[in-house]
């Protein structure tokens, strides 16, 4: 599992003209799933994201009560080392990825996080106003 975590002043996801998820003052998490990921990987990623000390004064979302917007992003497993056309073979198919993204969101909520999401398999418009900017790649 791979996540790009960014501190944001605000972030939102729009699908077909409708805002389906939005936060302010929190974390935007772009989340990719690979073939070897498991429910335990998703739970570990949730813990790491929630406890990541990336906010002001080295606080985490858990410390600050910051909201988290999770957006599925299979392209995080794109491989463009050969040529100009990325290969997506490392990205898990939707049938595997979707339940694991949902598990990560569920695990965040069980930890007390306020979580918004994008919509799986949808063409999403993701907007964010980055703070800092601070961006971390988590790779499990």
N, C-alpha and C positions, 0 to 999 in steps of 0.2 A: 504494500500500500504506500502511496506517495501523496504528500499534501504540500501545497504552497499556501502558507499562512501569511496574511497581510493585516497590519493594523489599519483600520479604516475609521473615518469620521462618519461615513455613511456608505451603505452598499445595498443594492437591490437587484432582483432578477425579474425580468418581464418576459412573459410568454403570450404571444398573440394579443399584444396590447394591454394585458392585465398584469399588474405587479403580483407575483406569487410569493415573494419573500423579500423582506427589507429589514435592515437593522441600522442603528446609529451607534457610534462609539463602541466598536467591538472588533471582531476578527472576521475576515473573509477567508474561507477555506476552500480552495480548489482541490478536489479529492479524486485521485485515480486509483483503480484497483487492477491488480495483476492476477494471473492464474493461481498462484500459490497462496493467496490471501485466504484467511479463515475468519470465523467469528471472533476468535481471540485476537487476531491482528486488528480487527475493527475496534475492539474494546481497548486495546493498547493505544491505538491512534487517538481515540477519544480522550483517554487520560493524558496523553502527551500534549494534545492541542489545548485541553482545558487548563493544564498546569504550566504551559509554556510561558516563561517570564519575558514577554515581548512588549507589554504595555508600559506606559510611563512609570517611572520609579521602580522598574524591574518587577512589576506586578503581572500576575496571570489573569486570565478571564475568570478563573475560580476565585482569586483574591478580590477582583474588582466587580464581580457580578456582570461582566461584559457579555453582550449578546454575541452569538456566532451565526454566520450565514454559511451553510455548507452547500457547495455546488459540485455535482459530479462532473469530472473532467477526464475522460478517457485519453485525451491527447497528451496527458502528462507521461504516458508510456510510449509516445511516438519516438521512433528511431530514425534519424536522418543522417546517420554516419556515412551511408553509401548513397550517393546521388542526391537528388533534390526532392524526391518523393518519399515522405516518411512511411515507414512500415508501422503497422498498428498491432503486430502479432503479440507483443508483450502485454497489451491491454486485455483484460478479461472480457468475455462477451457479456452482454447485458444481463443474461439469465444468471450469471454468477455475480456480477458487479452490483446490480440493483439491491439485492438483499443485504449485501455487505455495507453499502452506503447507508441503507436504512438502519442497520445494526449500529453503525458508528453514531448516527443521529440519536438513536434510542439510548445508547450508552452515555452520550453527552447529557441528554435530558435526565437520565437517572442520577447523574452527578449534580443536578440542580441547574444546569445551564439553560438559558433561554436560546432556543435554536430555531432559525428559519432555514428554509431550503429552496433550492431550485426545483425544477420538474424533470425527472429522468426521461430520457429519450426525446426531449423537446428541443426546439431551436430557441435558445435562451439569449436574451440581451442582458449581459451582466454589467452593471455600472458600479464604480467605486470611487471614493475620494480617499486616497491613501494618506495616512498620517505618518510622518517621519521622513520619508517612507521607511517602513520596516517590513522586510519580507524574509521569511525563513522557509527552507525546503526541509520537510521531514520525510525520511525514506526508511520504511521498515522492511 
